[in-house]
Amino acid sequence: MTDQTPETIDSAEPIEPAEPEVRAELLTLRDGLSAVIETEDALQAYCDALAAGTGPVAIDAERASGYRYSNRAYLIQLRREGAGTSLIDPIAFESLAPLQAALEGTEWILHAATQDLPCLNEIGLYPTELFDTELAGRLLGYPRVGLATLVETLLDRRMKKEHSAVDWSTRPLPQAWLEYAALDVEVLVELRDLLAAELVETGKDDWARQEFDYLRTFELPARVDAWRRTSGLHRVRGRKALGAVRALWELRDSLAEQRDVTPGRILPDSAIVAAAQAMPLDRDALLSTKGFHGRGAERYSSRWVAALREVDEMSEDELPTRAPRGDGPPLPRAWAEKDPVAARRLTLAREAMTALAEDRNLPVENVLTPDYLRRTLWSPPQTRQGDELIDAVVSQLAGYGARGWQIALAAPVIVTAILQADADAAAATEAAATEVADDLADDVSADPPAPS
């Protein structure tokens, strides 16, 4: 770059001012907003309109994450051509059977279906057919697949974000919150149509169909040793301290469920860790422990102390270990020590899967669930016979839950990694044997001849 003196600047062409950034137009409700449905008559009237409508149904649900223990839906938003947009308060109804009947046979459009399906299923709503706009975006290789981002990218509309983390269990819900919620389904149909066309264009429509069919029966996985997710657990040393974390976590979880509040509002994770490290066995010592605080710290102090005393009296066998007991393979970083051939299989497969994902413009975790890959490579089929090995890998992946399109892409990669790792191990063994033989030969040739 040429240095500019005051003289050269004065004699240069005048600099044009930068064009102001043009922001996408703010998304608004085209039909306005009707009152929240909270009576049987109003529900039936909307269900009749919904059943008479045409095309897919855009659906969203609002939960009170961060405020409530439960995962229940506190608001349901729906939009369909011919029926418009309506908001339903599910808390006001003992049954939403009329809504399920009106939705029967329709395609649901959801964004991030795994977030909303469990709470919709909980109130008796199950899709016959499904289209997930977030998952479609992932399959198409979009780097960011949040609803607001996709709407702005594909529809050139900007969505409001100011009420994304509010307490949806609040009653009555403020009008501004309701308008914000309604916008989540305002353009889902249009977004779905654009993504569906792109899936067809890129030859990924069958992949998407398999994924959407799989999602229809999605259930939240059972939480095993959920206390191990306590933030700061890595700082806890010793089995007794781990036992204290488990006991305090489980007590807090029980209290949170009883009160239907998020556990962190009773006692933060940091307080659990602080108490577990200090192991105070009386109320005064607990409340004076540095870092032990929270809304329920003093209120439930006698119960926290009782839990800690119980842990203090446990035998070593009753206390948890650092590593959770599970049926899966060890952490990848331990593979090289435990099974070098398996570690080589994993390295080869990961490299090939990454290249495959880049070639197909997919996130690598969508090509195959990483846990499925690790399980198959840690415990591969015994056979190494061509078609038998391929069939065994296909069967193993299907048993874990991989979809057909994923198996078609991943199985050849896994088979190649298995065979190559075996070949590498055999070559290394042969090379080592040859080196030993050469060393022995050198030793023999170096010995002086025996006297005659």
C-alpha positions in Angstrom: 0.0 0.0 0.0 1.4 3.5 -1.0 2.0 5.9 1.9 -0.3 8.9 1.7 1.1 12.4 2.6 -1.3 15.3 3.1 -0.4 16.4 -0.4 -1.4 13.2 -2.1 -4.6 13.0 -0.1 -5.5 16.6 -1.2 -4.9 15.8 -4.8 -6.7 12.4 -4.8 -10.2 11.8 -6.0 -12.8 12.6 -3.3 -13.7 9.5 -1.3 -17.3 8.5 -1.6 -19.1 7.9 1.7 -19.7 4.2 2.4 -23.2 3.0 1.5 -25.2 2.5 4.7 -25.9 -1.2 5.5 -29.3 -2.2 4.2 -31.1 -4.3 6.8 -33.8 -6.7 6.0 -37.3 -5.6 6.5 -38.7 -6.4 9.9 -41.1 -9.3 9.9 -44.6 -8.4 11.0 -48.0 -10.2 11.4 -49.9 -9.9 8.1 -53.2 -10.9 9.7 -53.0 -9.2 13.1 -53.4 -11.3 16.3 -56.6 -12.7 17.7 -57.2 -13.4 21.4 -55.5 -16.4 23.0 -57.7 -19.5 22.8 -58.5 -20.6 26.3 -62.1 -21.9 26.2 -63.6 -25.1 24.8 -65.9 -23.2 22.3 -63.0 -21.1 21.0 -60.9 -24.2 20.6 -63.5 -26.1 18.7 -64.1 -23.1 16.4 -60.4 -22.9 15.5 -60.2 -26.7 15.1 -63.0 -26.5 12.6 -61.2 -23.8 10.7 -57.9 -25.7 10.9 -59.5 -28.9 9.5 -61.0 -26.9 6.6 -57.7 -25.2 5.8 -55.3 -26.3 3.1 -51.6 -27.3 3.0 -49.2 -28.0 5.9 -49.6 -26.6 9.4 -46.8 -24.4 11.0 -46.5 -25.3 14.7 -44.4 -24.0 17.5 -44.5 -24.3 21.3 -43.2 -22.1 24.1 -41.8 -23.6 27.3 -40.5 -21.9 30.5 -37.0 -23.2 30.3 -34.8 -21.5 33.0 -37.9 -20.9 35.1 -39.8 -24.2 35.5 -38.7 -27.7 36.2 -41.1 -29.3 33.8 -40.8 -29.3 30.0 -44.5 -28.6 29.5 -45.8 -26.3 26.8 -47.2 -23.0 28.0 -48.3 -21.7 24.6 -48.9 -23.3 21.2 -48.8 -21.3 18.0 -50.4 -22.6 14.8 -50.8 -21.3 11.3 -52.5 -22.8 8.2 -53.7 -21.4 4.9 -57.4 -20.8 5.3 -57.3 -20.8 9.1 -54.8 -18.1 9.8 -52.7 -17.9 13.0 -54.0 -18.7 16.5 -52.4 -19.1 19.9 -53.6 -21.7 22.3 -53.1 -21.8 26.0 -52.7 -25.5 26.7 -52.8 -24.9 30.5 -56.5 -24.0 30.2 -57.5 -27.4 28.8 -57.8 -30.9 30.3 -57.6 -32.4 26.8 -56.6 -31.1 23.4 -58.1 -34.1 21.6 -60.1 -31.8 19.2 -56.8 -30.2 18.1 -55.2 -33.6 17.5 -58.2 -34.7 15.4 -58.1 -31.5 13.3 -54.3 -32.0 12.7 -54.7 -35.7 11.7 -53.2 -36.4 8.3 -51.6 -33.0 8.0 -47.9 -32.2 7.6 -46.5 -30.4 10.6 -43.8 -27.8 10.0 -41.5 -27.3 13.1 -38.2 -25.7 13.6 -35.9 -27.8 15.7 -38.5 -30.5 16.2 -36.6 -32.3 19.0 -37.1 -29.3 21.2 -40.9 -29.1 20.8 -42.1 -32.6 20.1 -41.7 -33.9 23.7 -43.9 -31.2 25.2 -46.4 -31.5 22.3 -46.5 -35.3 22.8 -47.1 -34.7 26.5 -50.4 -33.0 25.8 -51.5 -35.6 23.3 -50.3 -34.0 20.0 -48.5 -36.3 17.6 -47.6 -35.6 13.9 -48.7 -37.8 11.0 -46.1 -36.2 8.8 -43.3 -33.8 9.6 -40.9 -31.2 8.1 -38.2 -29.8 10.3 -36.8 -26.5 8.8 -33.7 -26.6 11.1 -32.8 -30.1 10.1 -33.4 -29.3 6.4 -31.0 -26.4 6.8 -28.4 -28.7 8.2 -28.8 -31.2 5.5 -28.4 -28.5 2.9 -25.1 -27.3 4.6 -26.2 -23.9 5.8 -23.6 -22.8 8.4 -26.2 -21.2 10.7 -29.7 -22.7 11.0 -31.4 -20.7 13.6 -34.9 -19.7 12.6 -34.1 -16.0 12.5 -31.0 -16.6 10.4 -32.8 -18.8 7.8 -35.7 -16.4 7.6 -33.3 -13.5 6.9 -31.2 -15.5 4.5 -34.0 -17.1 2.4 -36.9 -14.7 2.9 -35.1 -11.4 3.5 -37.1 -10.7 6.6 -35.7 -9.8 10.1 -37.2 -11.3 13.2 -37.5 -9.8 16.6 -35.4 -11.4 19.3 -36.1 -9.4 22.5 -38.5 -12.0 24.1 -36.6 -15.2 23.4 -35.9 -16.0 27.1 -39.0 -14.9 29.0 -41.1 -16.9 31.4 -43.9 -18.3 29.3 -45.6 -19.6 32.4 -46.6 -16.0 33.2 -50.3 -15.3 33.2 -51.6 -13.2 31.6 -49.0 -13.2 28.9 -48.2 -9.6 27.7 -49.4 -8.6 24.3 -45.8 -8.0 23.0 -44.8 -11.5 24.0 -47.8 -13.0 22.1 -47.0 -11.1 19.0 -43.4 -12.3 19.2 -44.6 -15.9 19.6 -47.0 -15.6 16.6 -44.1 -14.5 14.4 -42.4 -17.9 14.9 -45.0 -19.5 12.7 -45.7 -16.5 10.4 -43.5 -17.6 7.5 -42.7 -21.3 8.3 -44.7 -22.5 5.4 -42.9 -20.2 2.9 -39.5 -21.2 4.5 -40.5 -24.9 4.2 -41.3 -24.6 0.5 -37.9 -23.0 -0.3 -36.0 -25.6 1.7 -38.0 -28.4 0.2 -37.3 -27.2 -3.3 -33.5 -27.0 -2.5 -33.6 -30.5 -1.1 -35.0 -31.8 -4.3 -32.5 -29.8 -6.4 -29.5 -31.2 -4.4 -30.8 -34.7 -4.4 -31.2 -34.7 -0.6 -35.0 -34.9 -0.4 -35.1 -38.7 0.3 -32.5 -38.2 3.1 -34.7 -35.5 4.6 -37.8 -37.7 4.3 -36.0 -40.5 6.2 -34.9 -38.0 8.9 -38.3 -36.5 9.3 -39.9 -39.9 9.6 -37.4 -40.8 12.3 -38.2 -37.6 14.2 -41.9 -38.4 14.4 -41.2 -41.0 17.1 -38.5 -38.9 18.9 -38.3 -39.2 22.6 -36.0 -37.5 25.0 -33.3 -40.0 26.1 -33.4 -41.2 29.7 -31.0 -39.2 31.9 -28.4 -41.6 33.3 -26.3 -40.2 36.1 -27.5 -36.8 35.3 -25.7 -35.4 38.4 -22.4 -35.9 36.6 -23.3 -32.9 34.4 -22.9 -30.6 37.4 -20.9 -27.6 36.3 -17.5 -27.6 38.0 -17.5 -31.4 38.8 -14.0 -31.6 37.3 -12.8 -29.7 40.4 -14.1 -32.3 42.8 -11.6 -34.8 44.2 -12.3 -38.1 45.9 -15.2 -40.5 46.0 -16.7 -39.0 49.1 -16.9 -35.6 47.5 -18.4 -37.1 44.4 -21.0 -38.8 46.6 -21.8 -35.4 48.1 -22.3 -33.9 44.7 -24.6 -36.7 43.8 -26.6 -36.5 47.1 -27.0 -32.7 46.9 -27.9 -32.8 43.2 -30.6 -35.4 43.7 -32.1 -33.6 46.7 -32.1 -30.3 44.8 -33.7 -32.1 41.8 -36.5 -33.5 44.1 -37.2 -30.1 45.6 -37.2 -28.5 42.2 -39.7 -31.0 40.8 -42.0 -30.5 43.8 -42.0 -26.8 43.4 -41.8 -26.8 39.6 -38.9 -24.4 39.4 -35.6 -24.9 37.6 -33.1 -26.5 40.0 -30.6 -23.7 39.6 -33.1 -21.3 41.2 -32.9 -23.3 44.4 -29.2 -23.9 44.6 -26.6 -23.2 41.8 -24.2 -25.9 40.8 -21.3 -23.8 42.2 -22.8 -24.1 45.7 -23.1 -27.9 45.4 -19.5 -28.1 44.4 -18.4 -25.8 47.2 -20.3 -27.9 49.8 -19.0 -31.2 48.4 -15.4 -30.0 48.6 -15.8 -28.7 52.2 -18.1 -31.4 53.5 -19.5 -29.4 56.4 -21.6 -31.6 58.8 -23.5 -29.0 60.7 -25.8 -26.1 59.7 -23.5 -23.2 60.8 -20.5 -24.7 59.0 -22.5 -25.2 55.9 -23.9 -21.7 55.8 -20.4 -20.2 56.4 -18.9 -22.3 53.6 -17.4 -20.0 51.0 -19.4 -20.2 47.8 -22.5 -21.9 49.3 -25.3 -19.6 48.4 -28.7 -19.5 46.6 -32.3 -19.0 47.3 -32.7 -22.3 48.9 -29.3 -22.4 50.7 -30.6 -21.4 54.1 -34.3 -22.4 53.6 -33.3 -26.1 53.1 -30.1 -26.0 55.1 -31.1 -28.8 57.5 -31.9 -31.1 54.5 -28.5 -30.3 52.8 -26.7 -31.1 56.0 -28.6 -34.4 56.5 -27.7 -35.4 52.9 -24.0 -34.6 53.6 -24.0 -36.6 56.9 -25.5 -39.6 55.1 -22.7 -39.5 52.5 -20.1 -39.2 55.3 -21.3 -42.5 56.7 -21.3 -44.4 53.4 -18.8 -47.2 52.8 -16.3 -46.9 49.9 -18.4 -49.3 47.8 -21.5 -47.1 48.1 -19.7 -44.1 46.8 -19.6 -43.2 43.1 -16.4 -43.5 41.0 -14.9 -40.8 38.9 -15.7 -42.7 35.6 -19.3 -43.5 35.0 -20.2 -47.1 34.4 -21.7 -47.5 31.0 -22.1 -50.0 28.2 -20.4 -47.8 25.6 -16.7 -47.6 24.5 -14.1 -45.7 26.5 -13.3 -42.1 25.8 -11.4 -41.8 22.4 -8.3 -40.5 24.1 -7.9 -43.8 26.0 -8.2 -46.0 22.9 -4.5 -45.9 21.9 -3.6 -47.4 25.3 -6.4 -49.9 25.6 -6.6 -51.1 21.9 -4.2 -49.5 19.4 -5.9 -51.2 16.5 -9.3 -49.8 17.5 -7.6 -46.4 17.8 -6.2 -46.7 14.3 -9.7 -47.7 13.0 -11.1 -44.5 14.6 -8.5 -42.3 13.2 -8.9 -43.6 9.7 -12.7 -43.5 9.8 -12.8 -39.9 11.3 -10.6 -38.6 8.5 -12.7 -40.3 5.8 -16.0 -39.2 7.4 -14.8 -35.6 7.5 -13.8 -35.7 3.8 -17.2 -37.4 3.0 -19.1 -34.7 4.9 -17.3 -31.9 3.1 -17.9 -33.5 -0.3 -21.6 -33.8 0.4 -21.9 -30.4 2.1 -23.1 -31.8 5.4 -22.2 -31.5 9.0 -20.2 -34.6 9.8 -22.4 -35.4 12.8 -25.4 -35.6 10.4 -23.7 -38.1 8.2 -23.6 -40.5 11.2 -24.2 -40.0 14.9 -20.6 -39.9 16.5 -21.7 -42.4 19.2 -22.7 -44.9 16.5 -19.4 -44.6 14.8 -17.4 -45.1 18.0 -19.4 -48.1 19.1 -19.0 -49.8 15.7 -15.3 -49.2 15.6 -14.6 -50.2 19.2 -16.6 -53.5 18.8 -16.6 -54.3 15.1 -18.0 -57.5 13.6 -15.7 -60.6 13.9 -15.8 -61.5 10.2 -13.4 -59.9 7.7 -15.0 -61.6 4.7 -16.0 -59.0 2.1 -19.8 -59.1 1.8 -20.2 -60.6 5.3 -18.4 -57.7 6.9 -20.4 -55.1 5.0 -23.7 -56.8 5.9 -22.6 -57.1 9.6 -21.7 -53.4 9.7 -25.0 -52.4 8.1 -26.9 -54.5 10.6 -24.9 -53.0 13.5 -25.6 -49.4 12.4 -29.2 -50.1 11.8 -29.5 -51.6 15.3 -28.2 -48.4 16.8 -30.8 -46.3 14.9 -28.9 -45.0 11.9 -31.1 -44.2 8.9 -30.8 -45.9 5.5 -29.1 -43.0 3.8 -26.6 -42.6 6.6 -25.8 -46.4 6.5 -25.3 -46.2 2.7 -22.7 -43.4 3.1 -21.0 -44.5 6.3 -20.8 -48.3 6.0 -18.2 -48.4 3.2 -16.1 -45.9 5.2 -16.2 -48.1 8.3 -15.5 -51.3 6.5 -12.4 -49.7 4.8 -11.2 -48.4 8.2 -11.6 -51.8 9.8 -9.7 -53.6 7.0 -7.0 -50.9 6.7 -6.3 -50.9 10.5 -5.9 -54.7 10.5 -3.5 -54.4 7.5 -1.5 -51.7 9.2 -1.3 -53.8 12.4 -0.2 -56.9 10.5 2.4 -54.8 8.6 3.7 -53.4 11.9 3.9 -56.9 13.4 5.8 -58.2 10.4 8.1 -55.2 10.4 8.9 -55.8 14.1 9.5 -59.5 13.5 11.8 -58.7 10.6 13.7 -56.2 12.8 14.2 -58.8 15.6 15.4 -61.4 13.0 17.9 -58.9 11.6 19.1 -58.0 15.0 19.7 -61.7 15.8 21.5 -62.2 12.5 23.7 -59.3 13.2 24.5 -60.7 16.7 25.4 -64.1 15.2 27.7 -62.6 12.5 29.4 -60.4 15.1 30.4 -63.4 17.3 34.1 -64.5 16.8 34.7 -67.9 15.3 35.1 -70.8 17.7 38.8 -71.9 18.1 39.7 -75.1 16.1 
